[in-house]
Amino acid sequence: SPSLTDDMRAASQRCRVFCTTLLLTAVVECTVKAPLPESTIAFELVRTLEGNGFQRNLSTLITATGTTTATATGATTATVGQQLDCRVALVQLLPAAVFIDDLRINSMGVGPPPAAVTWFSPQRVEAIAEHAAAQTVVLFTTVHNGVGAVWLTVHTRYHRAVPTGGVVPPIPIDPPRVFLDCSGNAGSIPTACTAEAADLHGCTAALAAHWVDEGVVGEPVRLAGIARGNTDHVRAIVIVTVVCVLTATLWVAAGIRDAPTLATATSKKRA
């Protein structure tokens, strides 16, 4: 009937309006909530190990280019093209073969200013590499006009002596995890990352929450040229030491034995 046909047309029209409204709402909602790209910064690390013997400098050259823009989460991103001014945090795992401590940081340390370093887990300075643990450090530095650099002085550990002696095989130092803050907002490093707090989990969590996490950047560098003691030399040193101690002991004992005789001879001579 005409009445039924009109009702069906009206229902169909209402259905189309409802579906169109739902579709537009979904598109608008997705557009509003869609996050902007998290990072388009062109970032590069070039690392080298300098020096020889028991003190080495781990040097890092940093380049960063882009144009800063704000993301939906408040972090900072960039598009390639502009030299950036950024704060940089390098979370570096040092193998057991090397370490840093208060003495070496205060005397040789980290640079250039305003670079700073925080390290976690106390180290046994006297431990050989086979009995030591890896150590995590966080290096803070800056990039100005797209370029920055930082170096850290580390101390190599002794290794267990072997019969043949020789040199320890090259030891890899893995690349660091990199965090960037290119927002231009000056501020102090996270409290958990300070030497007073030294909370590694809290430090990385704070950096991940407020800085851009670039992930692990770069290639491993290899620590080479660490001498290993020769156990044959150790035996020779022990033998020479024992002979010297025995000789000195006999010489002292002979002196003590002859002391009364010398005293009696001296008294008779005076008389």
Secondary structure as the mmCIF struct_conf table of DSSP 4:
data_model
#
loop_
_struct_conf.conf_type_id
_struct_conf.id
_struct_conf.beg_label_comp_id
_struct_conf.beg_label_asym_id
_struct_conf.beg_label_seq_id
_struct_conf.end_label_comp_id
_struct_conf.end_label_asym_id
_struct_conf.end_label_seq_id
HELX_RH_AL_P HELX_RH_AL_P1 PRO A 2 LYS A 33
HELX_LH_PP_P HELX_LH_PP_P1 ALA A 34 PRO A 37
BEND BEND1 GLU A 38 GLU A 38
STRN STRN1 ALA A 42 GLU A 50
TURN_TY1_P TURN_TY1_P1 GLY A 53 PHE A 54
STRN STRN2 GLN A 55 ALA A 70
TURN_TY1_P TURN_TY1_P2 ALA A 72 THR A 73
BEND BEND2 GLY A 74 GLY A 74
STRN STRN3 THR A 76 GLN A 83
STRN STRN4 CYS A 86 LEU A 94
HELX_LH_PP_P HELX_LH_PP_P2 PRO A 95 PRO A 95
TURN_TY1_P TURN_TY1_P3 ALA A 96 ALA A 97
STRN STRN5 VAL A 98 PHE A 99
HELX_RH_AL_P HELX_RH_AL_P2 ASP A 102 SER A 107
TURN_TY1_P TURN_TY1_P4 MET A 108 MET A 108
STRN STRN6 VAL A 110 GLY A 111
BEND BEND3 PRO A 112 PRO A 112
TURN_TY1_P TURN_TY1_P5 PRO A 113 PRO A 114
STRN STRN7 ALA A 116 TRP A 119
BEND BEND4 SER A 121 SER A 121
TURN_TY1_P TURN_TY1_P6 VAL A 125 GLU A 126
HELX_RH_3T_P HELX_RH_3T_P1 ALA A 129 HIS A 131
STRN STRN8 GLN A 135 VAL A 143
STRN STRN9 HIS A 144 HIS A 144
TURN_TY1_P TURN_TY1_P7 ASN A 145 GLY A 146
STRN STRN10 VAL A 147 THR A 156
HELX_LH_PP_P HELX_LH_PP_P3 ARG A 157 TYR A 158
STRN STRN11 VAL A 162 VAL A 162
TURN_TY1_P TURN_TY1_P8 PRO A 163 THR A 164
STRN STRN12 VAL A 167 VAL A 167
HELX_LH_PP_P HELX_LH_PP_P4 VAL A 168 PRO A 170
STRN STRN13 ILE A 171 ILE A 173
HELX_LH_PP_P HELX_LH_PP_P5 ASP A 174 PRO A 176
STRN STRN14 ARG A 177 ASP A 181
BEND BEND5 SER A 183 SER A 183
HELX_LH_PP_P HELX_LH_PP_P6 SER A 188 PRO A 190
HELX_RH_3T_P HELX_RH_3T_P2 THR A 191 CYS A 193
BEND BEND6 THR A 194 THR A 194
TURN_TY1_P TURN_TY1_P9 ALA A 195 ALA A 197
HELX_RH_AL_P HELX_RH_AL_P3 LEU A 200 HIS A 210
BEND BEND7 TRP A 211 TRP A 211
STRN STRN15 VAL A 212 VAL A 216
BEND BEND8 GLY A 218 GLY A 218
STRN STRN16 VAL A 221 LEU A 223
STRN STRN17 ALA A 227 ALA A 227
STRN STRN18 ASN A 230 ASN A 230
HELX_RH_AL_P HELX_RH_AL_P4 THR A 231 ARG A 270
#
